[in-house]
Amino acid sequence: MSPTFRSLRIRNYRLYAAGGVVSNTGTWMQRVAQDWLVVVLATGAGGIGVGTALGVTTGLQFLPALLLSPYAGLVADRMSKLRLLQITQAVMGVTALVLAALAISGAAQVWHVWVIAFVFGIGSAFDAPARQSFVSEMVGADDLTNAVGLNSASFNAARLLGPAIAGLLIAAFGGGAQAAGWVILLNGVSYAAVILALRAMSPDQLNRAPVEPRHKGQIRDAMRYLRGRPDLMLVLGVIGVTGAFGLNFQMTSAMMTTQVFGLGATEYGILGSILAVGSLTGALMAARRTRVRLRLVVGSALAFSAVEIAAGLSPTFLVYALLAPFLGFFALTMITAANTTIQLATAPQLRGRVMAIYVMVLMGGTPLGSPFIGWLGEVMGARWTLLGGGLLTLTGVLVSMALFARGAALDRDVEVRRGLPDEAADPVGAR
């Protein structure tokens, strides 16, 4: 088997990956459809701008990650991740079906989308740390880098197909709220694929992490652990500012497509697929890596911010579309490298909580940054959703480097090899 796909030799991971392709495609279809639904509803409603409505929607969907991730990580360390994932996938599937019913019936309003986005975000907040740390239980340390890369490849292959399918279906069904509802319905059904795949797994073939016994201060233990790791704090700083201000592609693309270039749903969906070409390329390259460098996280974040600024200056839709793959490539390279670094460098008994903090930082900044970027686009023009996001990301990465890059940290490899003594990787356990 090719080194790029070596994790697929593991049956549990094959099932997980197969279910993920179906569900991820549905998720990307819903992201496009949900944003388009908000555009349609906000356009017909007085007193609210499209940019603000999109920003609030995105913010509410990611707000639970900011509020609940530490507790969700603790839950992931305390119970079977396999069981927890089945519950969270069911919750997210039901919320998609409810939103679809409202849109198809013609009853949907912007506030309905906001409420459902928040509930969906609660399910996602508990799903993310369990899903992130579950990868190491399926494949083990030797194949973790490869599996993280393949997960990203699966996610972005779906990102390649999902937006294009959604855009075409929305246009085919008339381009209104009901058309968006039918696309969201397909996503609700797609969650069944993941649940069936999880139920078909062999629990005895999992590399289960030790279940953390209950005691006071478990979340504080994870925070104390991270404070003693400047390399991991640098990673969190970089992904935090990028997630808050830079990774708002659905909102920025919707505003650029409609307000700057005067185009519609089909072009918006196709643009998402073009963006995914670069992301998929970055994911496949990540799957072939055998080690992770901290400077890869930082360098790709700096490159991403520069391309985002250039995209905001695009004179035509064609130029914007040509820059989109580079946005996807550098964003995915940064996220995959950050994810792998955090997982490999964290002690197993703390992995759920540390990954929860990682998810909180990556996704939790969106409720703060996305409404601001949406407001900036309303006040200064749609281009500033990219110009402002790129400039804020660049500034944040440079500040993170100044705060957390100790000594020659960027000049050496930051990697954790299997076989390191526990004391070297677990200052909490060694105290």
JOHU-V866061 format. One record per residue. SS is DSSP state (h for helix, s for strand, l for the rest). NEAR is the number of other ideal C-beta (glycine too) atoms within 10 Angstrom. D_CENTER is the distance of its C-alpha to the mean C-alpha in Angstrom with 1 decimal. Layout:
SS&NEAR&D_CENTER, SS&NEAR&D_CENTER
This chain:
l&8&28.5, l&8&26.7, h&9&25.0, h&16&21.8, h&16&21.8, h&17&23.7, h&26&21.3, h&18&22.3, h&11&25.7, l&17&24.6, h&13&25.1, h&21&22.6, h&22&19.8, h&15&21.2, h&19&21.1, h&27&17.5, h&20&16.5, h&17&18.8, h&24&17.5, h&22&13.9, h&18&15.0, h&19&16.7, h&25&14.1, h&23&11.2, h&25&13.9, h&28&14.7, h&20&11.3, h&28&11.2, h&29&14.9, h&26&14.4, h&21&12.0, h&29&14.8, h&32&17.5, h&28&16.4, h&26&16.3, h&27&19.6, h&29&21.0, h&28&20.6, h&22&22.1, h&22&25.0, h&22&25.6, h&21&25.4, h&12&27.7, l&11&30.3, l&13&30.1, l&5&32.1, l&5&31.1, l&14&27.3, l&15&25.7, h&24&23.1, h&26&20.9, h&15&21.4, h&24&20.7, h&28&17.4, h&28&16.4, h&24&17.6, h&26&15.7, h&26&12.3, h&25&13.5, h&22&14.9, h&25&11.9, h&27&10.1, h&22&13.5, h&24&13.8, h&27&11.1, h&20&13.5, h&15&16.5, h&20&16.1, h&26&13.8, h&20&16.9, h&15&18.9, h&27&16.3, h&31&16.3, h&19&20.1, h&17&20.2, h&28&18.3, h&26&20.9, h&15&23.7, l&15&23.4, l&16&22.6, h&25&19.0, h&19&20.1, h&12&21.7, h&22&19.0, h&21&16.4, h&16&19.1, h&15&19.5, h&22&15.9, h&23&15.6, h&15&19.0, h&17&18.1, h&25&15.2, h&22&17.6, h&15&20.4, h&23&18.6, h&25&17.8, h&16&21.5, h&17&22.8, h&28&21.1, h&26&22.4, h&15&25.9, h&19&26.0, h&27&25.2, h&17&27.5, h&11&30.3, l&10&30.2, l&11&29.7, l&24&26.3, l&13&26.2, h&17&23.5, h&12&23.8, h&16&23.2, h&26&19.8, h&16&19.1, h&14&20.3, h&22&18.5, h&22&15.1, h&18&15.9, h&18&17.1, h&23&14.0, h&25&12.0, h&20&14.6, h&19&14.0, h&24&10.3, h&27&11.2, h&25&13.7, h&22&11.8, h&23&8.9, h&32&11.6, h&25&13.9, h&22&11.8, h&24&10.9, h&25&14.6, h&26&16.0, h&23&15.4, h&23&18.1, h&19&20.4, h&24&20.4, h&25&21.1, l&15&22.4, l&15&22.3, l&12&23.9, l&19&21.3, h&19&18.1, h&26&17.2, h&23&18.0, h&25&16.0, h&27&12.8, h&26&13.6, h&26&14.5, h&24&11.5, h&24&9.6, h&25&12.7, h&22&12.7, h&24&9.3, h&27&10.6, h&20&14.1, h&24&13.1, h&27&11.5, h&21&15.0, h&18&16.9, h&30&15.2, h&28&15.6, h&21&19.1, h&20&20.2, h&33&19.1, h&26&20.9, h&15&23.9, h&19&24.2, h&29&23.9, h&17&26.6, h&12&28.7, l&14&28.8, l&11&29.9, l&16&26.9, l&17&27.2, h&25&25.6, h&18&27.0, h&22&25.6, h&34&22.0, h&24&22.9, h&17&23.9, h&27&20.6, h&29&18.8, h&21&21.4, h&19&20.5, h&27&16.9, h&20&18.6, h&15&20.9, h&24&18.3, h&24&17.1, h&16&20.6, h&19&19.8, h&28&17.4, h&17&19.9, h&14&22.8, h&22&21.2, h&20&20.7, h&11&24.2, l&13&25.6, l&18&24.5, l&9&27.2, h&11&26.6, h&6&29.4, h&12&27.5, l&18&24.6, l&12&24.7, l&13&24.3, l&19&23.8, l&8&26.6, l&11&26.2, l&19&26.4, l&9&29.5, l&8&29.5, l&7&30.8, l&7&30.5, l&9&28.2, h&17&25.5, h&15&22.6, h&12&24.9, h&19&25.4, h&25&21.7, h&14&21.9, h&13&25.3, h&22&23.9, h&21&21.3, h&11&24.0, l&11&26.1, l&18&23.6, h&15&23.4, h&18&21.4, h&23&18.5, h&17&19.0, h&25&18.8, h&29&15.4, h&21&14.2, h&22&16.0, h&27&14.6, h&28&10.9, h&21&12.0, h&24&13.9, h&31&11.6, h&27&8.7, h&26&11.6, h&28&13.6, h&32&12.3, l&24&8.9, l&27&10.6, h&24&11.3, h&22&12.2, h&27&14.6, h&28&16.0, h&26&16.6, h&26&18.2, h&28&20.4, h&23&21.4, h&24&22.2, h&19&24.3, h&17&25.8, h&20&26.3, l&18&27.0, l&9&28.3, l&15&26.6, l&15&25.2, h&27&22.7, h&17&23.5, h&18&22.8, h&26&19.6, h&27&18.3, h&17&19.8, h&25&18.2, h&29&14.7, h&21&16.1, h&20&17.6, h&26&14.5, h&27&13.1, h&17&16.4, h&22&15.5, h&28&12.1, h&24&13.9, h&18&16.7, h&27&14.7, h&27&13.3, h&18&16.9, h&16&18.3, h&26&16.1, h&23&17.4, h&14&20.9, l&17&20.7, l&9&22.7, l&13&22.0, l&25&19.5, l&17&20.8, h&24&19.8, h&15&21.0, h&21&18.5, h&28&15.7, h&24&17.9, h&17&19.4, h&23&16.3, h&31&15.1, h&16&18.7, h&17&18.8, h&27&15.7, h&25&17.4, h&15&20.6, h&22&19.4, h&31&17.7, h&17&21.1, h&17&22.9, h&24&21.0, h&23&22.0, l&13&25.6, l&19&25.5, l&8&28.9, l&10&28.1, h&16&25.5, h&10&26.3, h&13&25.6, h&23&22.3, h&17&21.4, h&13&22.7, h&21&20.5, h&24&17.3, h&19&17.0, h&21&17.4, h&27&14.6, h&27&12.3, h&24&14.2, h&25&14.1, h&26&10.4, h&29&9.6, h&26&12.7, h&28&11.8, h&26&8.4, h&27&10.4, h&29&13.4, h&27&12.1, h&27&10.7, h&26&14.1, h&24&16.1, h&27&15.1, h&24&15.8, h&22&19.0, h&19&20.3, l&26&20.1, l&19&23.0, h&20&22.3, h&18&23.7, h&24&21.2, h&26&18.1, h&27&16.7, h&31&17.4, h&27&16.2, h&29&12.8, h&30&12.7, h&24&13.7, h&29&11.0, h&28&8.3, h&26&10.8, h&23&11.1, h&25&7.6, h&25&6.9, h&23&10.6, l&23&11.8, h&26&10.6, h&23&13.6, h&15&15.8, h&28&14.9, h&30&14.1, h&20&17.5, h&17&19.2, h&28&17.9, h&27&18.9, h&18&22.2, h&21&22.8, h&31&22.5, h&20&25.0, h&10&27.4, h&12&27.4, l&15&26.2, l&24&23.0, l&19&23.1, h&20&22.5, h&33&18.9, h&30&18.4, h&20&21.4, h&23&20.7, h&30&17.0, h&24&18.1, h&17&21.0, h&21&19.3, h&26&16.6, h&21&19.6, h&13&21.6, h&22&19.1, h&26&18.6, h&15&22.4, h&12&23.0, h&22&20.7, h&17&22.7, h&9&25.9, h&12&25.1, h&18&23.7, l&19&24.9, l&11&28.1, l&8&30.9, l&7&30.0, h&16&26.5, h&17&25.2, h&10&28.2, l&11&27.8, l&10&25.4, l&20&23.2, l&15&22.9, l&18&23.8, l&8&26.2, l&9&27.0, l&6&30.3, l&12&29.9, l&8&31.8, h&11&29.9, h&11&31.5, h&10&29.9, h&18&26.3, l&17&26.9, h&14&28.8, h&16&28.3, h&13&30.2, h&11&32.7, l&10&33.7
